[in-house]
């Protein structure tokens, strides 16, 4: 999903809550079978902690005969994080990894100096109506390890810690919250939490992370008297303790953030780096076929965008 076209998101309307630094309305792109909403990067905010890219895919139902076929494409300087609420995706990469990700699992693929991967509907699900819903995010790497060897890690949902108290329930996907820590390893301080609030339930979003945000997936959330509907990204001011309150029908949100990056990051297509020259090098390497191939998926690839 990470190569999907999408325009920059735009800032939203004015809001009253002083704890909110930015309200970002994602731009939606129709990729034929379903839509993708891009919340980061935006003109107002390029990163939140290490999160430099945030795409909401679906929810949608693909018709029988349709399928998701993201052809092999490259990455450098980042870790991709795939997290599904519905549907399944078959992942293959140039390390020889081949597996299916199911809802609640985490695929964390670290590109480092360079990796190629594809994401497709599994063969056994083709020919049937298919539900798809999830998030594709990228974590920028600290400058000192941007060129590490590529790696892949899969964590099943049964390994991720759950919480359920006072009308707030969910899963700590990456990082720590409320004394609960995910086993997923990251290269810098990172928070990624799947949170569901029942109607009017309250949840403290403490200022333990240097940078924090949330994305409203479903329902409506209230913060200091302001209400925010689905498909809005809220970026919070540093240091402010915040109480999240579920709306009249409750809500489903993703909390995310972490430590600010140690250097300026440039992003072009699927490449992230603290060096513009390194991105130009990656362009030429992909253009001339110097990235590794994806075993079992060698026949197709996504060409370098024209005119870039």
C-alpha positions in Angstrom: 0.0 0.0 0.0 2.9 2.3 0.6 3.2 3.5 -3.0 -0.5 4.6 -3.3 -0.9 8.0 -4.9 -2.2 10.7 -2.7 -2.2 14.5 -2.3 -1.0 16.2 0.8 -3.6 16.4 3.6 -5.0 19.8 4.5 -5.5 21.6 7.9 -9.0 21.4 9.3 -11.3 24.0 10.8 -10.4 26.1 13.8 -10.8 24.4 17.2 -11.1 25.6 20.8 -9.0 23.0 22.7 -5.6 24.5 23.5 -4.0 21.1 23.8 -4.4 20.5 20.0 -1.7 21.8 17.9 -3.0 20.7 14.5 -6.2 19.2 13.1 -5.4 17.5 9.8 -8.1 16.3 7.3 -6.6 13.5 5.2 -6.9 13.6 1.4 -8.7 10.6 -0.1 -7.4 8.8 -3.2 -9.5 6.2 -5.1 -7.1 3.5 -6.3 -9.8 1.6 -8.2 -11.0 -1.0 -5.7 -11.0 1.0 -2.6 -10.0 4.4 -1.1 -6.9 5.4 0.9 -6.8 8.5 3.2 -3.4 10.0 3.7 -2.9 11.9 6.9 0.9 12.2 7.0 3.0 13.8 5.7 1.0 17.0 5.5 1.8 20.6 4.7 1.5 21.5 8.4 3.1 18.5 10.0 5.7 16.1 8.4 6.3 13.8 11.3 4.9 12.9 14.7 7.7 11.2 16.6 9.1 8.7 14.1 5.8 8.5 12.1 6.5 10.1 8.7 3.7 8.4 6.8 0.1 7.5 7.9 -2.4 6.0 5.5 -5.9 4.7 6.4 -7.0 2.1 3.9 -10.6 1.2 3.6 -12.8 0.1 5.1 -14.1 -1.4 1.9 -15.4 -4.6 0.4 -13.7 -5.7 -2.9 -16.1 -7.4 -5.3 -15.6 -11.0 -6.3 -12.9 -11.0 -9.0 -11.2 -7.9 -7.6 -8.1 -8.2 -5.6 -5.3 -6.1 -4.0 -2.1 -6.4 -6.0 0.6 -4.1 -4.9 3.5 -5.0 -7.2 7.1 -5.1 -5.9 8.4 -1.7 -5.0 11.5 -0.4 -3.1 12.1 1.4 0.2 15.1 2.9 2.0 15.6 4.6 5.4 12.4 3.5 7.2 10.4 0.7 8.8 7.0 0.0 7.3 4.2 -1.0 9.8 1.2 -2.9 8.5 -1.8 -3.3 10.9 -5.1 -4.7 9.8 -8.6 -4.5 11.2 -10.2 -6.7 8.6 -9.0 -8.7 5.6 -5.7 -10.5 4.9 -2.6 -9.5 2.9 0.2 -11.7 1.6 3.6 -10.1 2.1 6.7 -11.1 0.1 10.0 -9.3 0.2 13.6 -9.4 -1.2 14.8 -11.2 2.0 12.7 -14.2 1.0 10.0 -13.6 3.5 6.5 -14.9 2.5 3.6 -14.8 4.9 0.0 -13.7 5.3 -0.8 -10.9 7.8 -4.2 -11.2 9.5 -6.2 -8.6 11.6 -4.4 -7.6 14.8 -1.0 -8.9 13.6 2.0 -6.6 13.0 4.3 -6.6 10.1 7.4 -4.5 10.7 9.7 -4.4 7.7 12.9 -2.4 8.2 14.2 -1.2 4.8 17.6 0.3 6.0 19.9 0.5 3.0 17.2 -1.0 0.8 14.4 -3.6 0.5 11.8 -4.5 -2.1 8.4 -6.0 -1.2 4.9 -6.8 -2.6 1.5 -6.9 -1.0 -1.3 -8.9 -2.5 -4.6 -10.7 -1.8 -3.8 -14.3 -0.8 -4.5 -16.8 -3.5 -7.2 -18.7 -1.5 -9.3 -15.5 -1.0 -9.4 -14.5 -4.7 -12.7 -14.9 -6.5 -14.8 -14.0 -3.4 -15.9 -10.7 -2.0 -13.1 -9.4 0.3 -13.2 -7.0 3.2 -10.2 -4.8 3.7 -9.5 -2.2 6.5 -6.3 -1.2 8.1 -3.4 1.2 8.5 -0.1 1.5 6.7 2.5 3.6 8.5 6.2 4.3 8.1 8.6 4.9 10.9 11.7 7.0 10.0 15.0 5.6 11.2 17.5 7.6 13.3 20.2 9.0 11.1 23.0 6.8 12.5 21.1 3.6 11.4 19.5 4.7 8.2 21.7 2.3 6.2 21.5 -0.8 8.4 20.8 -4.2 6.8 17.1 -4.8 5.9 15.1 -6.9 8.2 11.6 -8.3 8.7 9.6 -9.1 11.9 6.1 -10.5 12.2 4.3 -10.4 15.6 1.0 -12.2 15.9 -1.9 -10.5 17.7 -1.8 -13.1 20.4 1.6 -11.8 21.4 0.4 -8.2 21.7 -0.8 -7.1 25.2 -4.4 -6.2 25.7 -6.0 -3.8 28.3 -9.7 -3.4 29.3 -10.8 -1.2 32.1 -13.4 1.6 32.7 -14.9 1.4 29.3 -11.5 1.6 27.5 -10.1 -1.4 25.8 -7.5 -2.1 23.2 -4.0 -3.3 22.3 -0.5 -1.9 22.8 1.0 -2.4 19.3 4.4 -0.7 19.8 5.9 0.9 22.9 4.5 1.2 26.4 1.4 2.6 27.9 -0.1 2.3 31.5 2.6 -0.1 32.5 2.0 -2.4 29.5 4.7 -3.0 27.0 4.5 -4.5 23.5 7.2 -7.0 22.4 7.6 -5.3 19.0 11.0 -3.7 18.8 11.5 -0.3 17.4 14.7 1.8 16.7 13.6 4.9 18.5 11.0 5.7 21.2 7.7 4.9 19.6 4.0 4.7 20.8 1.3 2.9 18.7 -1.9 2.0 20.6 -5.3 0.6 19.3 -7.9 2.1 21.6 -11.7 1.7 21.7 -13.8 3.8 24.1 -17.4 3.0 25.0 -19.9 5.9 25.0 -18.7 8.6 27.4 -15.8 6.5 28.7 -12.7 8.5 29.7 -9.1 7.7 29.0 -6.0 9.7 30.0 -3.5 10.4 27.2 -0.5 11.4 29.4 2.3 13.6 28.1 5.0 10.8 28.6 5.8 10.9 24.8 7.6 13.9 23.4 5.2 14.0 20.4 1.7 12.6 20.3 -1.3 12.3 18.0 -4.4 10.3 17.4 -6.4 9.3 14.3 -10.1 8.8 14.7 -11.1 5.5 12.9 -14.7 5.3 13.8 -17.3 7.2 15.9 -16.7 10.5 17.6 -14.2 11.6 20.3 -14.5 14.5 22.7 -11.5 16.5 24.0 -12.0 19.5 26.3 -15.5 20.1 24.9 -14.5 19.8 21.3 -15.8 16.8 19.3 -14.0 15.2 16.4 -15.4 12.7 13.9 -13.9 9.8 12.0 -11.0 10.3 9.6 -9.4 13.3 11.4 -5.9 13.4 12.7 -5.2 15.4 15.9 -1.7 16.4 16.8 -1.2 17.5 20.5 1.0 20.0 22.0 4.0 18.7 24.0 3.6 18.5 27.7 -0.2 18.7 28.0 -2.1 16.0 29.8 -5.2 15.1 27.8 -8.4 13.2 28.7 -10.1 11.4 25.8 -13.8 10.9 26.0 -15.9 8.5 23.9 -18.7 10.1 22.0 -22.4 9.2 22.2 -21.8 6.0 20.2 -18.2 5.5 21.4 -15.2 5.6 19.2 -12.2 3.7 17.8 -8.9 5.5 17.6 -5.2 4.9 17.1 -2.8 6.7 19.4 0.7 7.3 18.1 3.9 9.3 18.5 7.3 9.1 20.2 10.6 10.9 20.4 11.3 13.6 17.8 13.7 12.6 15.1 17.4 13.4 15.5 17.7 15.0 12.0 15.7 16.5 9.2 14.0 13.8 7.1 13.3 14.0 3.4 10.7 11.8 1.8 10.3 11.1 -1.9 8.0 8.3 -3.2 8.9 5.3 -1.1 12.3 6.6 0.1 13.1 8.4 3.4 16.5 9.7 4.3 18.3 12.6 6.1 20.3 13.1 2.8 18.8 14.3 -0.5 21.8 12.8 -2.3 21.0 9.3 -0.9 17.4 9.6 -2.2 18.8 10.5 -5.7 21.1 7.4 -5.4 18.1 5.2 -4.6 16.1 6.6 -7.6 19.0 5.6 -9.9 19.4 2.2 -8.3 15.7 1.4 -8.8 15.7 2.9 -12.3 18.6 0.7 -13.3 17.5 -2.5 -11.6 20.1 -2.6 -8.8 17.7 -3.4 -6.0 17.2 -7.1 -5.0 14.3 -9.0 -6.5 11.3 -10.5 -4.6 11.5 -14.3 -4.8 8.3 -15.7 -6.1 7.2 -12.3 -7.4 9.8 -11.5 -10.1 7.6 -10.8 -13.1 6.2 -7.3 -12.1 7.4 -4.2 -10.5 6.3 -0.6 -9.9 8.4 1.7 -12.1 9.9 4.9 -10.8 7.3 7.7 -11.1 7.6 9.5 -14.4 9.1 13.0 -14.5 10.7 12.5 -11.1 
